[in-house]
Each structure stands twice: as C-alpha cells, then as structure tokens.
Amino acid sequence: LKVRVVRSSPPSSQFKATFQESYQVYKRYQMVVHKDPPDKPTINQVRLVPVSFEDPQFKSSFNQSASLFAKYQMSVHKDTPSDCGENEFTRFLCDSPLEAEHVPNGPECGYGSFHQQYWLDGKIIAVGVIDILPYCVSSVYLYYDPDFSFLSLGVYSALR
C-alpha cells in the first residue's frame, strides 16, 4: 500500500494527473457503499454559471431554474406559489451584493456569485447557489427537484 498526499488547492500536477482515476474510485465507492445509482450526476453534468442577466447561459436557463426553485420550495418547505414566484426567486437567489471580478491569479471563472447547475438528460435537477471568494467558497442555498431526492444531491453538492 502506498499513500500519497496530493495538493488539491491549488491543484498540483499530481492531482490533475490522477483526477479521473480518483473520481472513478469515488464514484464506485458511492455506488457500492451508499447505493448511489450509476446515473447520479457526473462532473460533466455540472455547469458553473455566473449570476448575471448579461450571461447567455444564465439567461437561457433562468426560467427552468426559477420553476425548479418553486417546485422545491412548495414541496420541501410547503411554501405557497406566491411565496416562490419569479420576483421572490430573483430577490432571494439572483440579486447579490458581490460584484464579478476577474484577477490574473484568481480562478478561471473569477470571483462572485454563481449558480452551480446540475443537469441530467438535458434538464436542470439541482442548483447550488454559491459565492466564490478569494479564500473560500460559500454555499448560499441549494434547491433540487424533489423527484430526484433519492440521489442525495445536497450531500453530493457539499462534497463537490
């Protein structure tokens, strides 16, 4: 048995070189130990979208995200439709005091507020609202399609 400590942040060359292999071990572990289905969202099905009405991906997925938010709020938190309309969604999860910022030595996506969208079969099944800051990532909120609660998307998102 050989054990290596590999720097993950910032990602070292060893981390990058072994990422796919490590991910496959993680996925198999999740399937065997936690009984995750093999179709649980993968790294290729997660999109990081800046919270900006100027961003084409954000604009094109806005209605789907807002509808999913309403479905989640009404099912999980028992909100009324008027409590989780488009205006409430925008105020709660789209309006951010953070300004987008790109710095030369910062992350490729820059700093600011993002919607981390989880897609399955061409449909958003979960959204993690996160703030990426110089020294941390802050999870603001997560909502998901209650029909996919068996995937434990909150746990998956937290680990991711």
Secondary structure, DSSP 8 states (H G I E B T S, - for coil): -------BTTB-HHHHHHHHHHHHHHHHHHHHHS---TTS--GGGEEEEES-TTSHHHHHHHHHHHHHHHHHHHHHS---GGGGSHHHHHHHHT--S---B--TTS-TT-BEEEEEEEEETTEEEEEEEEEEETTEEEEEEEEE-GGGGGG-HHHHHHH-
